[in-house]
Amino acid sequence: MTVSIFVLSLLAAMAVGMPIAYALLVCGLCLMAYLAGTGVIAGFDSQILAQRFVDGADNFPLLAVPFFLLAGEFMNAGGLSRRIVQLAMAWVGHYRGGLGYVAVVAAIIMASLSGSAVADTAALSALLIPMMRSAGYDVGRSAGLIAAGGIIAPVIPPSIGFIIFGVSANVSITKLFLAGIVPGVMMGIAIGITWWWLARKENVKAAEQLTLTQKLQATSDGFLALGLPVFIIGGMKFGVFTPTEAAVVAAVYSFVVGAFVYKELQWSKLYGLILAAGKTTAVIMFLVAAAMVSAWLITVANIPAEVAKMMEPFMGNQMLLMFVLMVLIVVVGTALDFTPTVLILTPVLMPLVKQAGIDPVYFGVLFIMNNAIGLITPPVGTVLNVVCGVARINMDTAFKGVLPFLMAELVVLFLLVIFPDLVIMPMKWMLN
């Protein structure tokens, strides 16, 4: 019954157009009223809800969120993003379908800088779609490739998704960061191979091949941008700083490089960039705080135990259980945005995952990857909507373009279900 109350109250609030954060609070109110009526808790107490709401946002690791968002704003405004695209263009732009390979390489590099799928996709779309359109590439397919590349950002560190999951599930964020590197690169390789297959017969204008001197110049110009992910990952591996401290380092680094080295980050725009990062942070933090209210009541109502009973036929086989969970998350991801899905499902699924003996870090990586894929599935598809806006195409065209790349990334996801060591072993190697 408690599962029904939880699901129905959440869906009903969303159905009347209520924002997800408020829907989560309504869900918490309904659960508390039901539990008070059945005697599970002493009574309905609004002060407890308020306290849980405040406690939800009062978490030190969540400080990483605003700083990584700020780093992404500084990166785009300070010229780091543009230089990464120019670097990829210099080395692979002259091949057949070269601009597609530029998009893939740039997406992987930018993912290791900002951790925000929407920010990376917006930057890549603005830079590459006009070039791909003028070179004769199919615009829908180009937009689909860039959207599929943009969702690598929540998987490769630094990832805001890993921070939110790590806080919600009480899992090491450092381990999640290190475990996400190989799966993220695999996603990039998968969409690169798919692009090669689709674009091999296209008659498009290839970019002019640059001389070795020009390539080295582009590499030198983008060297400082490339140094940030190495610095962050190396710092965490050797214990120099925590993921939260890494976010501050990333923000300061991108500001200094953009303002004083590349000199493209204008002081007059600083307030607007900080405000944009602050607004996005406010949305995320409100969601997190509201979700913590529901998470506490989910635990009190023993909903995970009820879900475990439903999943009992699959509990004896970890791989089969992971397949079932991944399918469930894919379905939910088509209807909910990234952050709400993570916050709603984490307290429900984590006790089940631990009971089945599945490594929480391994599950976390696949969980975040699956939710990232939801960013390019309609009807919500936030990243897909961003690409549609920049490319000025409709959703149908964009979805047809992204579908082959979506399938490639789903193949990677289910390969990782079959071969969990692809996630676990690289993490253990980097931790040693």
N, C-alpha and C positions, 0 to 999 in steps of 0.2 A: 504493500500500500504506500509506503514512504517513497518508493521509486516513482510510483504514479503521481504522487503529489508533487515531487520534485520536477519531473518532466513536464507535466501538464501546466503547472503554474508558470514555469519558465517559457514554455511555448505560447501560452495565452498572453503573457505580458509582451512577448515579441510580436505576436499576431496583431495587437492593437497599435503597433508602431512605436512601442517604448524602446528607448536606447538600451543596449545590452547591459550596461552597468546598472541602470535602474531596474531592469528585468531581473537581474541577479539579486538585488535587494528585495524585490517583491517575492521572489522565490524563497529567500531566507525568511521573510515574514510569514509566508504560508507554512513553511516547514516548522517554524517555531510555534505557531498557533496550533498546528496538528500535534506536535510533540507534547505541548502543554495540555491539550485536551485528552491525550491518551495516558498522561501521567509519567512519560519518560523523563521530562524535566519538570521542575517545581511549578513553573508558570511562565506566562509571557512577560518578558522584561526588555523594554526598549533600550535601557541603559547598557545591557549586555551587547545588544546589536551595535550600538554606537561605539562601545569599547573595542569590539572585534573589528569594526570598520577602521578605526584609528590604528589599531595594532597591525592591520594588514598592510598599511603603507609604511609603518615604522620598522623598516628592515634595511640594515646597512648595505647589503649587496645590491639593493635596488638603486643605490646612488649611481651605479654604472650606467643605468638607462639614459639619464639626461646628458651625461658626458659623451657617451657614444653617439647619441643623436646630434649633439653639438659638433662632434668631430666630423660627422657626415656633412653637416651644413658648411663647416669651414673647408672641407675637402672640395666640395663642389664650387663654392664661391672663390676659393683660393687657387684654382687652376690645377689641382692634383688630379681630378677626374679627367680633364682634357688631356693632360700629359700621358696618362695611362693609355687612353685611346690612341694617341699619336705614337706611343711606343709599340703597341700591338700592330698598328697600321704599318709601321716601318718594317716589321719582321714578317708579317703574314698577309698584308694587304694586297700583294701582287698576285697571289694564287687565284685560280678560278674559284669564284665564290668567296674571295678573300675578305670582303667586309663582314661576312658571317663569322669567319674565324676570328676576326678582330673583335666582334661582339662577344664571342665565347671567352677569349683570353681576357678581355677587359672586364667581363662580368666576374671571372674568378678572382682577378686581382682586386677589383673594387669591393668584392664581398669580404675580403680580408682587411678592409679598411673601415667600413662603416657599420656593417651588421644590419642594415635596414634595406629590405627588399624594395620598398616603395621609392626610397631615395635613389638607390642604384639604378632602378629601372627608369625613373624620370630623367636622370642624368644621361644614361646611355641612349635612351630614345631621342632626347633632344639633340644629341651629338651625331648619332648614326643614321636615324631614319631618313633625314633629308638627303644624306649622302647615298644611301641605298636606293632611295626613290629615283634620284637623278642618274644613277648608274644603271637603272633598268631592272632592279630586283623586284620580285613580287612583294608588294607592300604588306599584305596580310601575313605572308610567310616570314618576312623580316621582322614584323612586329611580334609574331609568335615566338621567334627565336630569342629576341631581346627580353620578352616576358619570361620565357623559360630560363634564361640566364640570370635574370634578376632575382629569382627565388633561390639561387644558390646562397645569397647573403645570410639567411637565417641559419644555414648549416655550417658554413666555414666561419671560424672565429675571427673577430669578436662578434658574437651573435646575441642580439637582444632577446631572441626567443629562448636561448639556453639560459640566460639570466633569469627570466621569468619562470621557466620550468624548474631551474635549480632551486630557486627560493620557494616555490610552491611545493616541490617534492622533497625538499631537504637533501638534494644531491649535489655533489661537488661540482661547482661551475668550472673550475680548472680542468677537471677530467672531461667534462662535456665539451669544452673548447677543443681539447687535444683530440678527442675521439671524433670530432666532426670534420677534421681536415680531409681524411681519405674519402669519406662518402661525398663531401662537397666537390672534390676534384673528379670523382667518378661521375657525378651529375654533369659536370662540364664536358667530360670526355664523351658521355652518352649523347648529349645534344650536338656536340661537334661532329660525331660520326653520322648522326641523323641528318645534319645540315649537308654534309658531304654527299650523302646518298640522294638527297632531294635536289641539290644544286648542281650536280655533276653535269647535267645536260642543258643547264640554262645558258642562254647566250647573253651574257652581261658584260659590261665594260669593267675590265680589271684595272686596278690602280697601277701606276707606274712603279717599277721596281727601283728601289733606292740603292745607292752605292753603299759599300760597307762603312764608309766614313759617315754618311748620313744616318745609317742605322745606329752606329755607335753614338752619334750626337743625340739622337732621340732617346737612346738608353741612358745617356748621361743626364739629359734634361729631366727624365722621369725617375732618376735613381733615388731621390729623396722620398718620392711617393712610394716606391717599392720597398724602401727601408722600414716603413712603419709596421707592416705585418710581421716582418722578421724580428723587429725590436720587441713587439708585444708578445709573440709566441715564445721567443727566447727568454724574455723576462719572466714569464710565467713558468716555463720549464725549469729554470734555474732558481726559482724562488725569490727573484728580485722584487716582484710585486704581485699582488693579488689581482683577480679580474676587475675588481672595483677600482683599484689603483691604476690598472692598465687603461681604464676608460679615461681617467684624468690625464694620463700620459698621452693618449691618442688625441684628446682635445687640444692640449697644449702644443703638441708636436705639429698637428695640422694647422693650427693658428700661426705658429712661428714660421713654418715653411711658406704658408700662403701669404702672410703679411710682410715678412722681412726678407725671404729668399726669392720667391716668385713675384712678390709685390703686386699681386692681383686681388688680394683681400682688402677691400677699402674700409677704412675706419667708419665711414658714413653708413655702411651697410651692417655694421657689427650689431647694432641694437635689433635690427630686423631678423638677423640670423639667430640671435639668442632668443628672441621672442618666438620664432618658429619652432625651435627646439623645445622651448618651454611649453608651448601649446600642445605639442605631440606628447611630451612627458606627462602633462596633466591628464590627458585622455587615458594613457596607459596606467598611470598610478591610481586613477579613480576606478578603473576596471579591476586592478589588482586588489584594491581595498574592498570593493564590493564582493569580489569573488571569495575573499577570505572569510566573509560572513557566511556565505553559502558553504564553503569548505568545512568550517567548524560544525555547522549543523548537519552536513552530510556525515561527518564522523560520529556525531552524537546519535543520529538516526540509524547508524549502522548500515547505511546504504551499500558500502563496498561489500559487506558480507552477503547482501541480497544479490548483488551483481555476480559475486563469486559463485553463488548457487546456480544462477542462470548459465554460467560458463563452465560448470562442473564437468560436462562431457569432454571439454577440451583441456582440462587442467593437467592431465597426465602426459601431454605432449606439448613441450614448449614451442616448437616450431608451428604446430597447428594453431595453438593459442595466439601466437604472434600474427599469423595470417588473418585470423578472425578479427583481432584487434585492429590491424591495419586496414582491413576492409571497412570496419565500423568507422574509423577515423576519416577515411576517404569520403564516405557518405556524409558524415557530419560536416566535413570541411567544405562541401559544396553549398551548405546553407549558412554557415557561420564564418566570421572573419578569423584571422590567425590568433590574435590574443585571446578573445573570448573562448575559442575552442580549447586552447591550452589551459586556461584557468578553470573552465567547467569540467573538463575530463580528467585533469591530473589527480584531484583528490578522489575521484571515483575509481580510476584504473590503477593507481600506484599500489594500493594494498593488494590488489589482485596479482599484479606483476611480481611483487615480493613473495606472495604466497606460492606462486608457481616456480620460484627460484630463478627468475630471469634477472640478469644484471640490470640494475636501474639506469646506469649510464648508457648501456646499449639500447635499452628501451627508449630513453630520453632522446637519443640521436635520431632513431627511426620515427619517434613521435613528432619531433620538430620538423623533420624532413617531410613527413606526411602532411603536416599542417601547412608547410610552405607550398607544397603542391596544390593545396586548396586555394592558394592565392591566384591561381590561373584557371580555376574551374568556375564556370558560371553557375548560378546567377550572381553570386557575390563577387568573386574574383577580383579583389582590389587591384592587384598588379595588372591584370588584364584591362581593367578600366583605365588605369594610368596610361598604358600604351595606346589604347583607343583614343584617349584625349589628345595625346601628343601627335599621333599619326593621322588623326582625323578620319578614322574608319569606324564602322559600326561593330558591335560585339560579335555578330555572326561571322564577319570576315576575320576578326581577330581570333576567334575560337577555332575556325578551320585552319588558320595558320599555326596556332599553337598546338593543335591536337597531336601531330607526330612527335613533337618534343615532349609533350605531356606523357605520352605512352612510353617514350624512352626513359623518362625519369621514374615512372612507375616500375619499369623493368629493373632499374637499379635498386629501388626500394625493396622489391621482393627478392632480388639476389642477396641483399643484406639480411633478409629474414632467413634465407637458406644457409648463408655463410656468415654467421655472426662474428667470426674471427676477423673479418675485414674491418670491423669497427673496433673490436676489443684489443687485438694484438698491436696495431700501431699506437694506440693510446698507452698500453703498458710499456712499449719500447720507448716512447717519448718521456714517460715518467721516470724511467730508470736513469 
